[in-house]
Amino acid sequence: MTLLFLAMVLSADPEPAQAELLQVFRAEFIAITPGAGKFPKSFVMGRPDGSAAEQPAHEVSLAHKFEIAKYEVPQNLWEVVMGTNPSRWKGKRNSVEMLSFEEAVEFCRKTTELMREANLITDEQMIRLPTESEWEYVARAGSTTAYSFGDEVAKLDEYGWHTGNAAGNDPPVGAKKPNNWGLYDMHGYLWEWCSDAWHENYEGAPADGTSWEQNPVGDKRVLRSGSWKDQPDRLTSSYRLGVSAKTRDDAVGLRCVLGDAR
């Protein structure tokens, strides 16, 4: 073994290359085309018998196609894009947590640049956070029940991490069953940032799937999904939470959308 070869072995980075992780990330998006095939164009957002924040239930018609990641952003991808790993519960394929809304947006911006440079997406595409209505649309996966798999809380253990079956943000993404559209951890594991400003209810909400920015409540932003810290009633497809955009918590992460640049 030559000294040069030995030096190369000793200095080799054990982590996957940035390009490889971005390629994996690109391959994990699921195309959503409302109005085509199994994807309905319209759905009822909210829950008449839910919390005040989930009312009034209203019809939303999505007029645009987009793609959404089947997993929450894992820590190894966050680290190669942002250069740090803020998570409390460390693990390469564990969902990244302890990040604010602004940091989630910055991750999307940087990932867009890197994927364009790598020719993984076009200049007309961008990585971004989902709108709240996009999030609920894909979480429901065509269902009208409390959860994507039905109304039976007893089945939740098969699909999501919650306070009854998790001790922390410790398992890798995708350890539970996906919903009918192949998306994992839509019920529980981590809360996921959405792009919308927070509103106390749906009075005046847009009905076309776009982000709702008008007349926000302070600096609050929307979280969806529930988490490993929460009871099952917070893991439904329609449950929503408003928190400060500066919030950092080991139960808050993100999932990305790939869509047209706006």
C-alpha positions as CSV (number, residue, x, y, z in Angstrom):
1,M,0.0,0.0,0.0
2,T,1.5,3.3,-1.0
3,L,1.7,6.3,1.3
4,L,-0.6,8.2,-1.1
5,F,-3.2,5.5,-1.1
6,L,-3.1,5.2,2.7
7,A,-3.5,9.0,3.0
8,M,-6.5,8.9,0.7
9,V,-8.2,6.1,2.7
10,L,-7.6,7.9,6.1
11,S,-8.9,11.2,4.8
12,A,-12.0,9.7,3.0
13,D,-15.3,11.2,4.1
14,P,-17.5,8.5,5.5
15,E,-20.7,10.5,4.7
16,P,-22.4,10.2,1.3
17,A,-21.4,13.0,-1.1
18,Q,-23.7,16.0,-1.3
19,A,-24.5,15.2,-5.0
20,E,-25.6,11.6,-4.0
21,L,-27.9,12.8,-1.2
22,L,-29.5,15.4,-3.5
23,Q,-30.1,12.7,-6.1
24,V,-31.7,10.5,-3.5
25,F,-33.8,13.4,-2.3
26,R,-35.0,14.1,-5.9
27,A,-36.0,10.5,-6.4
28,E,-38.1,10.6,-3.3
29,F,-40.7,13.1,-4.6
30,I,-44.1,11.9,-5.5
31,A,-45.9,13.7,-8.3
32,I,-49.4,15.1,-7.4
33,T,-51.7,16.1,-10.2
34,P,-55.1,17.2,-8.8
35,G,-58.0,16.1,-11.1
36,A,-56.0,13.3,-12.8
37,G,-56.2,9.6,-12.0
38,K,-56.5,8.9,-8.2
39,F,-56.0,12.5,-7.3
40,P,-59.3,14.4,-6.8
41,K,-59.3,18.1,-7.8
42,S,-61.3,19.2,-4.8
43,F,-61.4,18.1,-1.1
44,V,-63.1,19.3,2.0
45,M,-60.5,21.0,4.3
46,G,-61.0,21.1,8.0
47,R,-63.3,19.2,10.3
48,P,-66.8,20.3,11.4
49,D,-66.6,18.5,14.8
50,G,-62.9,19.4,15.4
51,S,-61.3,22.3,17.2
52,A,-62.3,25.9,16.4
53,A,-59.1,26.3,14.3
54,E,-60.3,23.5,12.0
55,Q,-63.6,25.3,11.1
56,P,-65.4,26.1,9.1
57,A,-64.8,23.0,6.9
58,H,-64.7,24.3,3.3
59,E,-64.0,23.0,-0.2
60,V,-60.6,23.6,-1.7
61,S,-59.9,23.0,-5.4
62,L,-56.2,22.7,-6.3
63,A,-55.6,24.1,-9.8
64,H,-51.9,23.2,-9.9
65,K,-49.7,20.1,-10.0
66,F,-46.7,19.7,-7.7
67,E,-44.5,17.1,-6.1
68,I,-44.0,16.4,-2.4
69,A,-41.3,14.5,-0.6
70,K,-42.4,11.1,0.7
71,Y,-40.3,11.7,3.9
72,E,-39.6,14.5,6.2
73,V,-36.1,16.0,5.6
74,P,-33.5,13.7,7.2
75,Q,-30.6,15.0,9.1
76,N,-27.9,13.9,6.6
77,L,-29.5,15.9,3.8
78,W,-29.9,19.0,6.1
79,E,-26.3,18.8,7.1
80,V,-24.8,18.7,3.6
81,V,-27.0,21.6,2.6
82,M,-26.7,23.8,5.7
83,G,-23.4,22.7,7.1
84,T,-24.8,22.0,10.6
85,N,-27.2,19.6,12.3
86,P,-29.3,21.3,15.0
87,S,-31.1,18.1,16.0
88,R,-31.3,16.9,19.6
89,W,-32.0,13.3,18.5
90,K,-29.1,12.5,16.2
91,G,-29.3,10.0,13.4
92,K,-28.5,10.2,9.6
93,R,-32.0,9.3,8.5
94,N,-33.8,10.6,11.5
95,S,-35.9,13.7,10.7
96,V,-34.1,17.0,11.3
97,E,-35.6,19.0,14.1
98,M,-34.8,22.1,16.3
99,L,-35.2,24.5,13.3
100,S,-37.2,27.7,13.0
101,F,-39.6,28.6,10.2
102,E,-36.9,31.0,8.7
103,E,-34.3,28.2,8.8
104,A,-36.7,25.8,7.0
105,V,-37.3,28.4,4.3
106,E,-33.5,29.0,4.0
107,F,-33.0,25.2,3.6
108,C,-35.5,25.2,0.7
109,R,-33.7,28.2,-0.9
110,K,-30.3,26.6,-0.7
111,T,-31.5,23.2,-1.8
112,T,-33.1,24.8,-4.8
113,E,-29.8,26.4,-5.8
114,L,-27.9,23.2,-5.4
115,M,-30.4,21.1,-7.3
116,R,-30.5,23.5,-10.2
117,E,-26.7,23.5,-10.3
118,A,-26.7,19.7,-10.4
119,N,-29.4,19.7,-13.1
120,L,-31.7,17.8,-10.9
121,I,-34.4,20.4,-11.3
122,T,-34.9,23.2,-13.9
123,D,-34.7,26.9,-13.4
124,E,-38.5,27.0,-13.5
125,Q,-38.7,24.7,-10.5
126,M,-38.1,25.3,-6.8
127,I,-38.0,23.5,-3.5
128,R,-40.4,25.1,-0.9
129,L,-42.6,24.4,2.0
130,P,-46.1,23.1,1.3
131,T,-49.1,25.4,1.6
132,E,-51.4,24.3,4.4
133,S,-54.0,23.2,2.0
134,E,-51.5,21.2,-0.1
135,W,-50.4,19.6,3.1
136,E,-53.9,18.5,4.2
137,Y,-54.7,17.4,0.6
138,V,-51.8,14.9,0.5
139,A,-52.2,13.9,4.2
140,R,-55.8,12.9,3.5
141,A,-54.8,11.0,0.3
142,G,-58.4,11.0,-0.9
143,S,-59.9,10.1,2.5
144,T,-62.6,12.0,4.4
145,T,-62.0,10.4,7.7
146,A,-60.1,11.7,10.8
147,Y,-56.9,9.8,9.6
148,S,-55.9,8.8,6.1
149,F,-56.5,5.2,7.1
150,G,-59.9,5.7,8.7
151,D,-61.3,6.8,12.1
152,E,-59.9,4.0,14.3
153,V,-57.4,5.4,16.7
154,A,-56.3,1.8,17.5
155,K,-54.7,1.6,14.0
156,L,-52.6,4.7,14.5
157,D,-49.6,2.8,15.9
158,E,-49.2,1.3,12.4
159,Y,-48.9,4.7,10.7
160,G,-47.5,7.2,13.2
161,W,-45.2,8.0,16.1
162,H,-47.1,9.7,19.0
163,T,-46.7,10.0,22.8
164,G,-48.2,6.5,23.3
165,N,-45.5,4.6,21.3
166,A,-42.5,6.9,21.0
167,A,-39.8,7.9,23.5
168,G,-38.2,10.6,21.2
169,N,-37.4,11.5,17.7
170,D,-35.3,8.4,17.4
171,P,-36.4,6.2,14.5
172,P,-35.4,6.8,10.9
173,V,-38.0,8.3,8.5
174,G,-40.3,5.8,6.9
175,A,-40.4,3.3,9.7
176,K,-44.2,3.2,9.8
177,K,-46.8,2.5,7.0
178,P,-47.3,5.2,4.4
179,N,-50.7,6.6,3.4
180,N,-52.4,5.6,0.2
181,W,-50.3,8.0,-1.8
182,G,-47.0,6.6,-0.5
183,L,-46.2,9.4,2.0
184,Y,-44.7,8.5,5.3
185,D,-45.0,10.1,8.8
186,M,-47.9,12.3,7.8
187,H,-49.5,11.4,11.2
188,G,-47.1,12.2,14.0
189,Y,-43.3,11.9,14.3
190,L,-42.6,15.6,13.8
191,W,-44.7,18.7,13.3
192,E,-44.1,20.1,9.9
193,W,-43.8,23.8,8.9
194,C,-46.2,25.0,6.3
195,S,-45.8,28.3,4.3
196,D,-49.0,29.9,5.5
197,A,-49.2,32.6,8.2
198,W,-51.4,31.5,11.1
199,H,-55.1,32.4,11.3
200,E,-57.3,31.4,14.2
201,N,-59.9,29.7,11.8
202,Y,-60.7,29.3,8.1
203,E,-62.9,32.4,7.7
204,G,-61.7,34.0,4.5
205,A,-59.2,31.2,3.7
206,P,-58.2,30.8,0.0
207,A,-60.0,28.0,-1.8
208,D,-57.4,27.4,-4.5
209,G,-54.5,25.8,-2.6
210,T,-52.3,28.9,-2.4
211,S,-50.5,30.1,0.7
212,W,-52.6,32.4,3.0
213,E,-50.6,35.5,4.0
214,Q,-53.2,38.2,4.5
215,N,-54.0,39.5,8.0
216,P,-51.8,37.1,10.0
217,V,-51.9,36.6,13.8
218,G,-48.5,38.1,14.9
219,D,-45.5,36.3,13.6
220,K,-47.2,32.9,13.9
221,R,-46.9,30.2,11.3
222,V,-48.7,26.9,10.7
223,L,-47.6,23.5,11.9
224,R,-49.2,20.3,10.8
225,S,-49.0,16.5,11.5
226,G,-48.7,16.3,15.3
227,S,-45.6,14.7,16.8
228,W,-44.1,12.0,19.0
229,K,-44.9,14.3,21.9
230,D,-48.6,14.5,21.1
231,Q,-51.8,12.6,21.9
232,P,-53.6,10.9,18.9
233,D,-56.2,13.7,18.6
234,R,-53.5,16.0,17.4
235,L,-52.3,13.6,14.7
236,T,-55.4,13.8,12.5
237,S,-55.3,15.0,8.9
238,S,-57.0,18.3,9.8
239,Y,-55.5,19.3,13.1
240,R,-53.5,22.5,12.9
241,L,-51.3,24.5,15.3
242,G,-50.0,28.1,15.2
243,V,-46.7,28.9,16.8
244,S,-44.1,31.7,16.6
245,A,-41.9,31.5,13.5
246,K,-38.9,31.6,15.8
247,T,-39.9,28.3,17.5
248,R,-37.3,25.6,17.7
249,D,-38.3,22.3,19.2
250,D,-37.2,18.7,19.0
251,A,-40.7,17.9,17.7
252,V,-40.7,20.3,14.8
253,G,-39.2,19.6,11.3
254,L,-40.2,20.0,7.7
255,R,-41.3,18.3,4.5
256,C,-40.6,19.8,1.1
257,V,-42.6,20.5,-2.1
258,L,-41.1,20.7,-5.5
259,G,-43.2,23.1,-7.7
260,D,-43.1,25.9,-10.2
261,A,-41.0,28.9,-9.3
262,R,-43.2,31.8,-8.3
